[in-house]
Amino acid sequence: MYDLAALSTGLMNLFSPYILFLFIVGFLIGFIVGAVPGFNDASLLAILLPFALFLEPTGALVVTATIYGAAQTSGAIPAILLNIPGTPGNSATVLEGYPMARSGRAGYALGVSLTASAVGAVIGGLLALVAAPIIGAFALGFGPAEMFLVALFGLSIVSALTGGSLVRGLLATTFGMLVGLIGVDAMTAFPRGTYGLYVLYDGLPLIPLLLGLFGFSELVFMMSQGTIAQEGSKNAGLKDVMAGVMDAFRYRVCLIYSSVIGSFVGVIPGPGATVGSFVAYGQARQWSREPQKFGTGHAEGLIASEASNNSVAATAIVPVLTLGLPGSASATIILAALYLQGVVPGPQLFMNFQVEAYTVILSLILTGIMSLVLGVPLTCLFRNITNVPTSYLVPVVAILLFTGAMAWRFNPADILILITFGVLGILMKVYGYSIPAFLLAVILSPLMESNFLRAQNIGGLGIFFESTVSKVFVVLTILSLASPLIARWRGRKILDDAGV
Amino acid sequence: MLSRINNYVFPAIVALFALSYGLQIVGQRYSVVLFPTAILVLIAILLILIVVEKKTEKNEISFSFSAARPALTLIGMSLLYYFSIISLGFDLSNLWFSFVGSLVMGIRPLKALVIAVATAIVLYGISRAMDFNVPLPFWM
């Protein structure tokens, strides 16, 4: 199950001069841009993805994963200094980090968050190394029916957990599935949903589509925010940061259990870093000797949030690499990167691309270590990046967005596709429809269709209920779809019992 | 009334796309229509559920042109980029697009020019380093 040769090749790959150079570039980009408030990690990944794809597959995957990991770490900077989470995963960080900054301990809080992020990423990465081969070996026995059901489960969990409501999540998913089926049919070469446009015969190009959905819509919201510059960055010198870095190790128990909680949440496709950090934060409050200090700037709460969101980032890659199921918007974009590099998402992914998978996981562990080595000076140097006015940011991001759409295949039609999906992304955000669910459905629906037809040809509809794995995934799909209804029913029952 | 119409903007887009997609595959072979038909049926059910859900749900989203201004600006800018790529080619369009973009965001012309030149140089460097097959303008 554990292929040590593949693991050592992955390690050697990561430390080859070229990949190491790309890793450092990815880390710097992720760390610096992750610190810009109002610009989330998924949008950043989407905008930089077209440029990363000009690299060879391992380099592109390492850069993408490193940007993702580094943005999680530096997202704590605006959360602490400005009360604005850099990424959604840093939402719980503001609860303790901002009160600490307001009481003149900004540098200390930044130092604590760096240590917590580093420990979280390393523990999460190590657990991912243990879990991935186990799930990968289990997934090897999957046939077309199981592969269809795994994809269906992934879609059900993302649409149930990431949308405003279950119905809206499902509408976004089914719409995405239909959009994913645009192009020539694989069996008979009949053009479906192409409207006679030759540019759509190969299906919708993924790059302009995801740049529109994530980048364009994000840019519109950034433009509507006006200038971001606010207070902050006081008392954040090297000495203060180092004091926080060292002091965080005093809370080693909290560091470890928060990282483990985050790692478990990360392996489950769906909840993501935000849920993971709030679960760990709540647990830290329960287990703390000073729970009354939570909310006033307590280091334990900050550690729980940051250790957890970084370990989620490390283990969230496991369902992507082993089952092709992303648990968050960023993981969906990493899946898109794999797909665009010719790696077919699905249960066979890990076993067929073990070296690449190990390299990606190891790069996330190295990102954690670098959070301490490079993170301390970078935090002191770039803490003012949180004050960059939107008026300067928007033109630069816009040009990156449009150049990215063009760079993929130099077809001006991609700009029009970007605008179309940009408008769609804005509408989906405004009206509460899940964009990650839509994107995942676009990626998975062609694979689902081919597996569905293949399975049906082998054993008719009954094949979807034959094996134990199939039955388990059918039950899990039903449970994931029923979970929002059960949660709503329980909430109403509690209110009724309380007489509200 | 306007807010009620707003509730149906996205479902209406989905319904129109589903309808047009459905019409394109009518009468085709079993393997072509089977999977999309299942999705179309699901979409129809979900659209009905959304209409029913909206009758009881209060939605405060409303459309205003001032709120839509950033989106309209960005759409205008992307169309501008589209036409400038065709007429000016890749490198030149990046330069002047960045300049116009900075002006739109309220940056003073001299600073906008500095940003535009810097962006264009960086992008030119990236495009050469990554061996982009850069498209030339139509007149070259």
HADDOCK unambig.tbl for C-alpha pairs under 7 A between the chains (distance, minus, plus):
assign (segid A and resid 54 and name CA) (segid B and resid 130 and name CA) 6.53 0.50 0.50
assign (segid A and resid 167 and name CA) (segid B and resid 46 and name CA) 6.39 0.50 0.50
assign (segid A and resid 167 and name CA) (segid B and resid 50 and name CA) 6.95 0.50 0.50
assign (segid A and resid 171 and name CA) (segid B and resid 43 and name CA) 6.40 0.50 0.50
assign (segid A and resid 171 and name CA) (segid B and resid 46 and name CA) 6.17 0.50 0.50
assign (segid A and resid 174 and name CA) (segid B and resid 39 and name CA) 6.16 0.50 0.50
assign (segid A and resid 174 and name CA) (segid B and resid 43 and name CA) 6.28 0.50 0.50
assign (segid A and resid 175 and name CA) (segid B and resid 14 and name CA) 6.41 0.50 0.50
assign (segid A and resid 178 and name CA) (segid B and resid 36 and name CA) 6.66 0.50 0.50
assign (segid A and resid 178 and name CA) (segid B and resid 39 and name CA) 6.92 0.50 0.50
assign (segid A and resid 185 and name CA) (segid B and resid 32 and name CA) 6.58 0.50 0.50
assign (segid A and resid 192 and name CA) (segid B and resid 24 and name CA) 6.57 0.50 0.50
assign (segid A and resid 192 and name CA) (segid B and resid 25 and name CA) 6.53 0.50 0.50
assign (segid A and resid 193 and name CA) (segid B and resid 21 and name CA) 5.08 0.50 0.50
assign (segid A and resid 193 and name CA) (segid B and resid 24 and name CA) 6.57 0.50 0.50
assign (segid A and resid 220 and name CA) (segid B and resid 70 and name CA) 5.39 0.50 0.50
assign (segid A and resid 220 and name CA) (segid B and resid 71 and name CA) 5.34 0.50 0.50
assign (segid A and resid 220 and name CA) (segid B and resid 74 and name CA) 7.00 0.50 0.50
assign (segid A and resid 223 and name CA) (segid B and resid 70 and name CA) 5.90 0.50 0.50
assign (segid A and resid 224 and name CA) (segid B and resid 70 and name CA) 6.03 0.50 0.50
assign (segid A and resid 391 and name CA) (segid B and resid 105 and name CA) 5.13 0.50 0.50
assign (segid A and resid 391 and name CA) (segid B and resid 106 and name CA) 6.80 0.50 0.50
assign (segid A and resid 391 and name CA) (segid B and resid 107 and name CA) 6.88 0.50 0.50
assign (segid A and resid 395 and name CA) (segid B and resid 98 and name CA) 5.99 0.50 0.50
assign (segid A and resid 395 and name CA) (segid B and resid 101 and name CA) 5.15 0.50 0.50
assign (segid A and resid 395 and name CA) (segid B and resid 102 and name CA) 5.44 0.50 0.50
assign (segid A and resid 399 and name CA) (segid B and resid 94 and name CA) 6.95 0.50 0.50
assign (segid A and resid 399 and name CA) (segid B and resid 98 and name CA) 6.34 0.50 0.50
assign (segid A and resid 410 and name CA) (segid B and resid 135 and name CA) 6.89 0.50 0.50
assign (segid A and resid 412 and name CA) (segid B and resid 82 and name CA) 6.30 0.50 0.50
assign (segid A and resid 415 and name CA) (segid B and resid 82 and name CA) 6.14 0.50 0.50
assign (segid A and resid 419 and name CA) (segid B and resid 75 and name CA) 6.45 0.50 0.50
assign (segid A and resid 419 and name CA) (segid B and resid 78 and name CA) 6.94 0.50 0.50
assign (segid A and resid 427 and name CA) (segid B and resid 10 and name CA) 6.68 0.50 0.50
assign (segid A and resid 449 and name CA) (segid B and resid 35 and name CA) 6.20 0.50 0.50
